[in-house]
């Protein structure tokens, strides 16, 4: 049990878990803001544009008292589209920022070598004989 608890403590104290927790909390708060934006601003504008029809209250009344709440569904779709758009913009900005960070370029393969006999340093890497002293190269 001690080993399990120590592993759990190590898991919880890792930075990625804390980042995930913070992200979830901020995401929940952001969702509440977007829901308010849709319910309190966008849906009334849609109602005004549609001639005063309250879209959020639209629904299909079923026999037996049930209601298919189409207006709530439309609001949820608008919420999703706004949140997906904002997440897309954030991911796009993060990808651009990561691509702007300079990555070290790999060293280019050598194109010349030094002749071990005459010490000329401009011998082609593919040469089997030195062009200066005509020694055979490995």
Steps between C-alpha positions, in 0.01 A plus 500: 500500500792734575645444153162570341462825696855613415436429130174693521675792670767501226229490232306789654808716555610480136464826311291355219226390740486844656492660154211273407310595816550871435393452138182321606409778745567774245308300237198471729507874569540574129205273420286695747599826329421363153167359622409842638609665173276267299200506736507869591633668183497280189163328549315832564660642184383192306153548651498865393615408148234229472216742575475454876493120506673377816728238351614375841139403584435321172404138529275224380229407745432129512185321603531413866663828602853451370689770312786472251693819586632607162593848628725358771664277241564796269655689794723202580615483137586870503691450830696214345586697187626799702706285738642292212594819312677648804688174566598486131637855522695420818651179352587684178675776698690244711612311189619824341689593817666158510602524136657840564735354761828431324596136494868417469580400145674166460861521391549447129691192395860577407575528127880496528759310701866540588761288324690308770820519294535856369245656739307676220158589631307536174481134397148391396335269750446242223859512368705179501824685414627835619506749207813664646732212593316215320508281812232233528234593754279266696 
